[in-house]
Amino acid sequence: MKKNRAAAARILGILSGIVLFGYGSALAGSEIYAKTFPSQQHPSDPCYDEDRPRRCIPNFVNAAFGAAVEASSTCGSGGPTRYCDVIEQPGGSTGIGQCHICDDSTPRRRFPASYLTDVSNPNNVTCWRSEPLVTSQSFSAPPDNVTLTLSLGKKYELTYVSLQFCPKAAKPDSIAIYKSMDYGKTWQPFQFYSSQCRRVYGRPNRATITKANEQEARCTDSHRYTGGNGLAPVGRIAFSTLEGRPSASDFDNSPVLQDWVTATDVRVVFNRLHMPQQPSQEQVSHLANNPGTSTLAHHYAVSDFAVGGRCKCNGHAARCIQGKDGEVACECRHNTAGRDCERCRPFHFDRPWARATARDANECKG
């Protein structure tokens, strides 16, 4: 009996040694694995290169897609309203085309602001239209001031703002674009378009931007031309936020331009559809035979309102996500915090917060 107990004890000791050896080997193996593949600490995380932090940015998107747009005027919102097409005539002039009815209560006759940011389909163009307006007969007449206000819901760094105008609609002459950085509390000029910049907006046409005024909004008449093939109205305007800005090539190190492209909201103000001018003999004759049609053709119509940019995370997040409170915020890395990763997390203040750059992720240290 004693011999059996002694044998069992020896066997148990051997088994325990095997188990302990295996456990120790497993621990050693896991340490070797971790050292061999350190990137597994941050699997497929674009904010880290193996175990080293690096700058990361969210994907480039059309920030306007599906977003709500508030229009100050919408055709048919107050009941059935008549409007007319605009057609091009020989010699580059325009005339009055076929007339239609807009009515917000009838699906096929609706032109709501939601059509500005829906899916853009060239085979089925959807348009927002303003109510017909009184045609300006002189420069002293008040501007139309029809506005479109787009709320992005969070800070974005914008690359462009573009407007696609509807077929058979007049192309606006004078347009102002504004941006807000504080969710619509205050507004800053972003860009102006006009055939007469000085007269309408008090700014020179196509002014040169220098490093001393990189946050200056420019005015240009470029939207009235095709770009070298002669005069002709164009169906789209596209404002590039960094075009002509001297520090654009060194954007990482330009807080001025980083601030310039930042926006939470974008507002477009249509000031004048066209400049007052003497009507031609043909137009006078048409108006005499069709009283009121000129005013019905005087309305704004846009099919697509796009804003290209990235969710602003200061180089410390690769994506933005919607929280339980419904707010969109950066998924912050590098021990940063805030909706825009604009500060260090608590207890990580050994290194002052800084925006990440291509050279240095500027990770907050604890």
C-alpha positions in Angstrom: 0.0 0.0 0.0 2.8 2.4 0.9 4.6 1.5 -2.3 1.5 2.4 -4.3 1.2 5.7 -2.6 4.9 6.5 -3.2 4.5 5.6 -6.9 1.4 7.8 -7.2 3.2 10.7 -5.6 6.2 10.4 -8.0 3.8 10.3 -11.0 1.9 13.4 -9.7 5.2 15.2 -9.3 6.3 14.4 -12.9 2.9 15.5 -14.3 3.1 18.7 -12.3 6.5 19.4 -13.7 5.3 18.8 -17.2 2.3 21.2 -16.7 4.5 23.9 -15.1 7.1 23.5 -17.9 4.3 23.7 -20.5 2.8 26.8 -18.8 6.2 28.5 -18.7 6.9 27.6 -22.3 3.5 29.0 -23.3 4.3 32.3 -21.4 7.7 32.5 -23.1 6.1 31.7 -26.5 3.5 34.5 -26.0 6.2 37.0 -25.2 8.3 36.0 -28.2 5.1 36.3 -30.4 4.3 39.7 -29.0 7.9 40.9 -29.7 7.8 39.4 -33.2 4.4 40.8 -34.1 4.0 44.1 -32.0 1.5 45.4 -34.5 -1.1 43.0 -33.1 -1.4 45.4 -30.2 -3.2 47.7 -32.6 -4.6 45.3 -35.3 -5.3 47.2 -38.5 -5.3 50.5 -36.8 -4.4 53.3 -39.2 -3.4 55.5 -36.3 -0.4 53.2 -35.5 2.5 51.9 -37.5 3.3 48.7 -35.6 3.7 50.1 -32.1 4.5 53.7 -33.2 1.7 56.3 -33.3 1.3 58.1 -36.6 -1.0 60.7 -38.1 -4.4 59.4 -39.2 -7.3 61.1 -40.9 -10.9 60.1 -41.7 -11.9 59.3 -45.3 -12.7 62.1 -47.8 -16.5 62.4 -48.2 -19.2 64.6 -49.5 -20.2 65.9 -46.1 -23.4 67.3 -47.6 -24.8 64.0 -48.7 -28.1 63.3 -47.0 -27.7 66.4 -44.7 -30.6 68.8 -44.1 -30.6 72.1 -46.1 -32.8 75.0 -45.0 -34.1 77.1 -47.9 -35.5 80.6 -47.4 -37.8 80.1 -50.5 -39.2 77.0 -52.1 -41.5 77.0 -55.1 -45.0 75.7 -54.3 -44.6 75.8 -50.6 -47.5 78.2 -50.3 -49.7 76.5 -52.8 -49.6 75.9 -56.6 -47.3 78.4 -58.3 -46.5 78.9 -62.0 -42.8 79.1 -63.2 -41.2 79.1 -66.6 -38.1 77.5 -68.2 -35.2 79.5 -69.5 -33.9 78.6 -73.0 -30.8 79.6 -74.8 -31.2 81.5 -78.1 -28.8 82.2 -81.0 -26.2 84.8 -80.1 -25.8 83.7 -76.5 -29.0 85.4 -75.2 -31.7 83.7 -73.2 -35.5 83.6 -73.7 -38.6 82.3 -71.9 -39.5 78.6 -72.6 -42.3 76.4 -71.5 -44.1 77.1 -68.2 -45.1 74.7 -65.5 -46.8 74.4 -62.1 -44.9 73.7 -58.8 -47.0 72.5 -55.8 -45.5 71.1 -52.6 -48.5 69.0 -51.9 -48.1 67.0 -55.2 -45.1 64.6 -55.3 -44.4 65.1 -59.1 -44.5 68.9 -58.7 -42.4 69.2 -55.5 -39.0 70.9 -55.5 -37.9 70.6 -51.8 -34.5 71.5 -50.4 -33.9 67.8 -49.6 -33.4 67.2 -53.4 -30.1 69.2 -53.1 -28.3 66.5 -51.1 -30.0 63.3 -52.3 -28.4 60.8 -54.7 -27.2 62.7 -57.9 -28.5 60.9 -61.0 -27.9 62.5 -64.3 -30.7 60.4 -65.8 -33.2 61.6 -63.3 -32.3 65.1 -62.2 -34.0 66.3 -59.0 -34.1 70.1 -58.3 -34.8 72.6 -55.6 -36.5 75.7 -57.0 -37.2 79.0 -55.3 -40.4 80.9 -55.7 -40.4 83.2 -58.8 -39.0 86.6 -57.9 -39.5 90.2 -59.2 -36.9 90.9 -61.8 -34.4 93.6 -60.8 -34.7 96.6 -63.1 -31.9 98.6 -61.7 -28.7 98.4 -59.6 -30.5 100.2 -56.8 -33.1 97.5 -56.5 -32.6 95.3 -53.3 -30.8 92.0 -53.8 -32.8 88.7 -54.0 -31.1 87.2 -50.9 -32.4 83.7 -51.4 -30.4 81.5 -49.0 -29.5 77.8 -48.7 -28.1 76.8 -45.3 -26.4 73.5 -44.9 -25.6 72.1 -41.4 -22.9 69.5 -41.2 -23.4 68.7 -37.6 -19.7 68.7 -36.7 -16.5 70.5 -37.7 -15.1 69.5 -41.1 -12.1 70.5 -43.0 -13.4 71.5 -46.4 -11.7 71.0 -49.7 -14.5 72.3 -52.0 -18.1 73.6 -52.2 -20.0 73.1 -55.4 -23.4 73.9 -56.9 -24.9 72.2 -59.9 -27.7 74.2 -61.5 -30.8 72.7 -63.1 -31.3 72.3 -66.8 -33.5 75.0 -68.4 -32.9 77.4 -65.5 -31.1 80.7 -65.4 -27.5 80.7 -64.1 -27.1 83.1 -61.2 -24.8 86.1 -61.7 -24.0 87.0 -58.1 -23.5 84.4 -55.4 -22.0 84.7 -51.9 -20.8 81.7 -49.9 -20.3 81.9 -46.1 -19.1 79.4 -43.5 -19.7 79.1 -39.8 -17.3 77.5 -37.3 -19.7 77.7 -34.3 -22.9 75.9 -35.6 -24.5 79.0 -37.2 -23.9 81.6 -34.4 -21.5 83.7 -36.5 -20.7 83.7 -40.3 -17.5 84.4 -42.2 -17.3 85.2 -46.0 -15.9 82.2 -47.9 -16.2 83.1 -51.6 -18.0 85.5 -53.9 -19.1 85.2 -57.5 -20.2 88.1 -59.7 -19.8 89.6 -63.1 -19.3 92.9 -61.3 -17.4 92.1 -58.0 -16.6 95.7 -57.1 -20.2 96.9 -57.6 -22.0 94.1 -55.9 -19.6 93.0 -53.1 -17.1 95.9 -52.9 -14.2 93.6 -53.7 -11.8 93.5 -56.7 -12.2 90.8 -59.3 -9.7 87.9 -59.0 -7.6 89.5 -56.3 -4.2 87.9 -55.5 -4.0 86.2 -52.1 -0.8 86.7 -50.1 0.4 85.2 -46.8 -0.7 88.4 -45.1 -4.4 87.8 -46.0 -4.8 84.0 -46.5 -8.2 84.1 -44.8 -9.5 86.7 -47.2 -12.6 85.7 -49.3 -12.1 86.3 -53.0 -14.5 87.5 -55.6 -14.4 86.2 -59.2 -16.3 86.3 -62.4 -14.9 82.9 -63.6 -18.2 81.2 -63.2 -19.6 83.2 -66.2 -17.1 81.6 -68.6 -16.3 78.1 -69.9 -12.6 78.6 -69.6 -11.2 79.6 -72.9 -13.7 78.7 -75.6 -15.5 82.0 -75.5 -18.4 83.3 -73.4 -21.1 81.0 -72.2 -22.9 80.4 -68.9 -21.8 77.3 -67.1 -24.0 74.8 -65.2 -21.8 74.4 -62.1 -19.6 76.4 -59.8 -16.9 74.8 -57.7 -15.0 76.7 -55.0 -11.7 75.2 -54.0 -10.9 76.4 -50.5 -7.1 76.2 -50.8 -6.7 77.4 -54.4 -4.4 80.4 -54.7 -3.5 80.3 -50.9 0.3 80.5 -50.7 0.6 78.2 -47.6 -1.5 75.4 -49.1 1.6 73.3 -49.9 2.6 73.5 -46.2 -0.9 73.0 -44.8 0.4 70.9 -41.8 2.3 73.9 -40.5 -0.3 76.6 -41.3 -2.8 77.1 -38.4 -4.2 80.0 -40.4 -5.3 77.7 -43.3 -6.3 74.9 -41.0 -8.7 77.4 -39.4 -9.7 78.8 -42.9 -11.0 75.4 -44.2 -12.8 74.5 -40.9 -16.6 74.8 -40.9 -19.7 73.4 -39.2 -22.2 75.0 -41.5 -22.2 76.4 -45.1 -24.6 79.1 -46.4 -25.1 80.1 -50.0 -26.8 83.5 -50.7 -28.1 84.1 -54.2 -28.0 87.9 -54.5 -28.8 88.5 -58.1 -29.9 86.2 -60.9 -28.6 88.6 -63.5 -27.4 92.1 -63.8 -30.1 94.7 -64.8 -29.8 95.4 -68.5 -31.8 96.9 -71.4 -34.0 94.2 -72.9 -33.6 93.4 -76.6 -36.3 94.2 -79.2 -37.3 90.5 -79.3 -37.6 90.3 -75.5 -39.7 93.5 -75.5 -42.0 91.9 -78.1 -42.2 88.6 -76.2 -43.1 90.4 -72.9 -45.8 92.4 -74.6 -47.4 89.3 -75.9 -46.8 87.2 -72.7 -47.1 89.6 -69.7 -45.7 88.2 -66.4 -43.6 85.3 -67.9 -40.3 87.2 -67.3 -41.0 87.2 -63.6 -42.0 83.5 -63.6 -38.6 82.7 -65.2 -36.8 84.7 -62.5 -36.1 82.0 -60.0 -33.2 79.9 -58.7 -32.9 76.2 -59.4 -30.1 73.9 -58.1 -29.9 70.2 -58.5 -26.9 69.3 -56.4 -25.2 71.0 -53.4 -22.0 69.2 -52.5 -19.3 69.9 -49.9 -16.1 67.8 -50.1 -14.0 67.4 -47.0 -13.0 65.3 -44.0 -14.3 65.1 -40.5 -11.9 67.3 -38.5 -10.0 65.2 -36.0 -6.6 67.0 -36.0 -4.8 63.9 -37.2 -5.7 61.8 -34.2 -8.6 59.7 -35.5 -9.3 57.6 -38.6 -13.1 57.9 -38.4 -16.0 59.7 -36.9 -18.9 57.9 -35.3 -22.3 58.7 -34.0 -22.7 58.5 -30.2 -25.7 57.5 -28.1 -26.6 61.2 -27.9 -26.8 61.4 -31.7 -23.8 63.6 -32.0 -21.0 62.7 -34.4 -17.6 62.8 -32.9 -14.0 61.6 -33.7 -13.0 58.2 -32.5 -9.9 59.6 -30.8 -6.5 57.8 -30.6 -3.1 58.9 -29.4 -4.5 59.5 -25.9 -6.5 62.5 -27.1 -10.1 63.4 -26.3 -13.0 65.8 -27.4 -15.3 65.8 -30.4 -12.4 66.9 -32.6 -9.6 65.2 -30.6 -8.6 68.8 -29.6 -7.2 68.0 -26.2 -5.3 65.4 -24.2 -7.1 62.7 -22.1 -7.0 63.2 -18.3 -3.6 62.2 -16.8 -1.9 62.5 -20.2 -0.5 66.0 -19.9 3.3 65.3 -19.8 3.4 66.5 -23.4 1.3 69.5 -24.5 -1.5 68.7 -27.0 -0.6 69.4 -30.7 -2.1 68.5 -34.0 -0.6 65.4 -35.6 1.6 66.0 -38.7 3.2 63.7 -41.3 6.5 63.9 -39.3 5.1 63.6 -35.7 1.9 62.1 -34.4 2.2 64.3 -31.3 0.8 61.6 -29.1 -0.3 62.8 -25.6 1.9 61.3 -22.9 0.8 60.1 -19.5 
